[in-house]
Amino acid sequence: MSLTAQTNKNWKCIVVFDGIAAFRQAPIAEIYQDERILYITLQKKVGSRKNHGNAGIVRNQAFPLISTEWTAFVDDDDFLSPDYVHILSESMKKYTKKDLFLFQAFFENCTKQNVFPNNHCVVHQKIMRDQVPISFAVRTSKITEFDLQFQNDDGEDFIFVHDFEKKGGQIALIDRVVYFVCKKG
């Protein structure tokens, strides 16, 4: 869990076990014993390995439990740079009028052409959708105010950001790679 290696220790985490058997949960919860981590278990599986878009449906289950000013999302097979929380904190100070920070992400191998978003793509639901990774942090109050939910779709992150923008949310693109996507499949 890359979150435990953060240089800025001011974070909280909700881990959602999506219908995972107790014997598989126990080792994870034992390894990462930290008061900042809340583990919840969905008794009935809502996600699916075949459809990565179900990750959004799983994330929605944690929304009522979020108690922090800002919320970010990390899939179980991806990881954050050690300075993710620090960069988020600095972005909050610099862009006080923004409600969503869109960070750059590396996909598979770490070459410049695999960094997204970049100058060659527009972050929008209809453009690239599930073809590129994105990482974002959103002001938690906006999730409720805009009645946002992740959709059951492979492009769930793009749809979320697009819906946020359609409802008047202010976005800042942070020119730092802080999210690393592991190859799926």
N, C-alpha and C positions, 0 to 999 in steps of 0.2 A: 504494500500500500504506500504509494509515493507521497501521500499526504503526511505521513508520520515523519518524513525526512525534510519537511519544510524548514527554511531558515527563520521564518516568522512563525512563531508557535501559537498565534492568535487565530484559531480556527475551530470549527465544530464540524462533525461529519455524521450523516445518517447513512447507514449501510442497510439496504433492503435485500433480504434473502427472499427470492421469488419462488416460494414453494420448495425450497431446497430441504432435503432431509436433515434432521438434527445432527446426525453423525458427520455430515459434511460441514455444517455451520460451526461446530465446536472447535475444530483446529483454528479456524480463522479468528473467532472471538478470543481464543486463548492467546494466540500470537499477538494480536493487537488489543491488549488490555489497556485502555486509555479512557479516562473520564470524558474526553471530548467526543468519543464515538458512541453513538446510539445505534444499537442493532434492532431491527424489526423484521419479523418474519410474516410473509403472506402465506396463509395456510393453503390457499388454492393458487396454483401457478397462473399468472396472468401474462407472462412473457413467453417467448419461444426462441430457441436458438436459430431456427430457420429464418425467422423474420426479425432482423435486428431492430426494426422499428418498434417492436414491443418494449424496448428499453424505455421509451417514453411513457408508456402505460405504467410501467413499474415505478418510474420516477414520480408520477402523479400521486402515488400512494403515500409518499413522504411529505407532500406539500403541507398538510395540516400540522405537521410536527416541526416545521422550520421556525427557529426562534432568532435567527441572525438577520442583520440588516441586508446582507448580500447573500446570494445563493449561486453556487456553481455546480456543475455536473461532471462526473468522471465515470466512464464505463469501466467495468471490472477488468477489462483486458487492455486498457490504455493507462498512461501514467503522466504525471505532472512534473515539470522541472522543479528543482528544490526551491526556486525563488518565486513560484506562482503566487503564493499568498502575499509576499512582499510587493510584487508588481501590482497585484490587485489593490493592495492598500495604498500604494503610491498613486495609482490611477484614480482612486476615490478622492484623494486630496487634490489632484490636478484637474479633474473633470467633474466638478461638484454638481453640475446641471445635467449630467448624463445618467441614465438609468440602466444601461446595458453596455458592458464592455465586451467587444468581440476580439478575442486573442488569436494570434496565428498558431497554426498547428503543423507539425511534421507528419507526413504520411509514409510509413514503411521505412525507406532509407532517407537519410538526412541530407538531401541535396536541395539546392535553392529552388529548383523547379517544383519540388514537392512541398513547398510552404504555401499554406492557404490561410485566410484570403490574401491575395496579392494584387498588384496593380492591373492584372489581366483578367480578373473576375469581379463581378458585382455580386455582393451578397444579397440574394433575393431567392425566394422560393423556387421560381421557375428556372433559375440558372444553376446548373450543376447539381442541384439537390443532393443526392446521396453519393455523388462522384468525388466530393472533396470533404475533408473533415473540417469542422469548426469547433471552437471552444468559446464559451461565453459565461459571464457572470451577470446576474440581473439583480436589481434592487428588489428585495423580497416583497415589499409592499405593492409593487407593480404587478406581481403575479395575481394577487387578489383584486386589485383595482381594475385591471384589464381583463379579469376572469380568464386567465391563460391556462391552458392545459397542453400537454404533449399529445400529439396525434399518433394513432396506430399506423405508422408509415415509416419506410426506410429513411425518409428525409425529415424526420421529426424535429431535428434541431433547426433546420432551415425554416420549416413551417412555424415553429415557435417564434423565431426571430422576426419572420415576416409578419406574423400576427401582432407581435409587440410593436413593430414599426407602424403598421396600419392603424393601431389604436393611439398613435401619437407619442410613443416612447422615443426617447433620445438615445442614440447609439454613438459610441466612440470606438474607432478601430485602434487597437493597441498594437503597435509595430514591434511586438516581441513574441518569439516562439516560446510557449510555455506548456504546450500540450502535445503529447506524442501518441500517435495512433498505431496500434499494433495491427499487423495484417490479419484480416478476417479470413476465416475459411480454412 
